[in-house]
Amino acid sequence: MAEKKELSFEENLEKLEGIVKKLESGEVPLDDAIKEFTEAMKLAKTCDEKLKNAEEAITKLVNTDGSVEDFKVEE
C-alpha cells in the first residue's frame, strides 16, 4: 500500500475552494454533496491546524543560548 503524501497548506486550500465552488453551484446530488461537505470539513480542520502551528512557530524567539521564548512586542 502506498503512503499518502501530506498536502501543503496551499494544496489543501485549493481543494477546499474547489469543493466550495462545486457545492455553491447547486448541481451536486445530495449524497455527493454530503461526501463533499465532509471532505471540506476535514480540509478546513487541516488548514486551521497548519495555520495554528505556523503562528506558534513564528511567535517564538531563539535566544543566543539556544533557549526559546515567546515573542513580545514592547509598547
KACORVEN-V577359 format. One record per backbone hydrogen bond with DSSP energy under -0.5 kcal/mol. NH is the residue of the N-H (numbers start at 1). CO is the residue of the C=O. If there is no record, write none. Layout:
BEGIN
NH/CO
NH/CO
END
This chain:
BEGIN
12/8
13/9
14/10
15/11
16/12
17/13
18/14
19/15
20/16
21/17
22/18
23/19
24/20
25/21
26/23
27/22
29/27
33/29
34/30
35/31
36/32
37/33
38/34
39/35
40/36
41/37
42/38
43/39
44/40
45/41
46/42
47/43
48/44
49/45
50/46
51/47
52/48
53/49
54/50
55/51
56/52
57/53
58/54
59/55
60/57
61/69
63/61
63/67
66/63
69/61
71/59
74/72
END
